[in-house]
Amino acid sequence: MDKFFTVDIKGYKADLPILTLPSGINIAFFNLHGAPALTEHCGKQLAKLCDDCDVLITAESKGLQLTHVVARELNMPFYAVARKSKKLYIQDGVSVAYGSSITTGKAQELFLSKHDVDLLKGKNVCIVDDVISTGESLKGLEDLVKKAGGNVYKKIFVLAEGDAKDRADIEYLAHIPLL
């Protein structure tokens, strides 16, 4: 029988499947891909937390549709996307390396196009993502914003996993435990 963890995200209840990572840690897996009602709800709730920011940034891939909703709610014509591989159009951008996240288990790199660098430069930037756990992915995004000349102004997440809930430098909609 499948096991689930039920989380209440500001009035939206979601049953998250419990998965075991290669490290042996069990997580309540939060996936916005293919879930438009959940994505809309979370994006609208997150928009309330960052309406004083100049621009948004997220990392591909699960943050994309979430940040799209937040940007739409805030009437922002663009948001920056940190790519996890160097695309053809990123030849003149910037990149940063960062440690392993809880789900990947290996060191990674983020890339930003010149268009997105220009979008962030001199702006108060809000980092948007689905889940924060160890904070490694967040550190990569923070370093990327700084390298692009932006100011990390806010950091917002749908879920804070494990001890991330105790961080004073983030905002989130709900907490999930490590299982």
Backbone hydrogen bonds, N-H to C=O, Kabsch-Sander energy under -0.5 kcal/mol:
donor,donor_aa,acceptor,acceptor_aa,energy
5,F,16,L,-2.7
7,V,5,F,-0.5
7,V,14,A,-2.6
9,I,7,V,-0.7
9,I,12,Y,-3.0
10,K,8,D,-1.0
12,Y,9,I,-1.1
13,K,11,G,-0.6
14,A,7,V,-2.7
16,L,5,F,-3.2
16,L,14,A,-0.8
18,I,3,K,-2.2
19,L,17,P,-0.6
19,L,27,I,-2.7
21,L,19,L,-0.6
21,L,25,I,-3.2
24,G,21,L,-2.5
27,I,19,L,-2.8
29,F,17,P,-2.9
29,F,27,I,-0.9
31,N,29,F,-0.6
35,A,32,L,-2.2
39,T,35,A,-2.6
40,E,36,P,-2.7
41,H,37,A,-2.3
42,C,38,L,-2.7
43,G,39,T,-2.8
44,K,40,E,-2.4
45,Q,41,H,-2.0
46,L,42,C,-2.7
47,A,43,G,-2.0
48,K,44,K,-0.8
48,K,45,Q,-0.6
49,L,46,L,-1.7
50,C,46,L,-0.6
50,C,47,A,-0.9
53,C,50,C,-1.7
54,D,124,N,-2.3
55,V,124,N,-1.4
57,I,126,C,-2.0
58,T,80,A,-1.6
60,E,82,A,-2.4
63,G,59,A,-1.0
64,L,61,S,-1.5
65,Q,61,S,-0.5
66,L,62,K,-0.6
67,T,63,G,-2.7
68,H,64,L,-2.2
69,V,65,Q,-1.8
70,V,66,L,-2.1
71,A,67,T,-3.0
72,R,68,H,-2.4
73,E,69,V,-2.6
74,L,70,V,-1.7
75,N,72,R,-1.3
76,M,71,A,-2.7
80,A,56,L,-2.9
82,A,58,T,-3.2
83,R,81,V,-0.6
83,R,111,F,-2.8
87,K,85,S,-0.8
90,I,87,K,-1.8
91,Q,88,L,-0.9
93,G,90,I,-1.8
94,V,112,L,-1.7
96,V,110,L,-2.0
98,Y,108,Q,-2.6
101,S,106,K,-0.5
105,G,101,S,-2.2
108,Q,98,Y,-2.4
110,L,96,V,-2.9
111,F,83,R,-2.5
112,L,94,V,-2.8
117,V,113,S,-2.3
118,D,114,K,-2.8
119,L,115,H,-1.6
120,L,116,D,-1.7
121,K,117,V,-2.0
122,G,149,G,-2.9
123,K,120,L,-2.4
125,V,123,K,-0.8
125,V,151,N,-3.3
126,C,55,V,-2.5
127,I,125,V,-0.5
127,I,154,K,-2.7
128,V,57,I,-2.7
129,D,156,I,-1.7
132,I,159,L,-2.1
139,K,135,G,-2.3
140,G,136,E,-2.0
141,L,137,S,-2.1
142,E,138,L,-3.0
143,D,139,K,-2.6
144,L,140,G,-2.0
145,V,141,L,-2.5
146,K,142,E,-2.3
147,K,143,D,-2.5
148,A,144,L,-1.7
149,G,146,K,-1.4
150,G,145,V,-2.7
151,N,123,K,-3.0
152,V,150,G,-0.6
153,Y,125,V,-2.8
153,Y,151,N,-1.0
154,K,125,V,-1.7
156,I,127,I,-3.1
157,F,171,E,-1.9
158,V,129,D,-1.1
158,V,130,D,-0.6
159,L,130,D,-2.5
160,A,174,A,-2.1
161,E,132,I,-3.4
161,E,159,L,-0.5
162,G,176,I,-2.4
164,A,161,E,-1.7
165,K,162,G,-1.3
166,D,163,D,-2.1
167,R,164,A,-1.8
170,I,167,R,-0.5
171,E,155,K,-2.2
173,L,157,F,-1.0
173,L,158,V,-1.0
174,A,158,V,-1.7
176,I,160,A,-2.3
179,L,26,N,-2.2
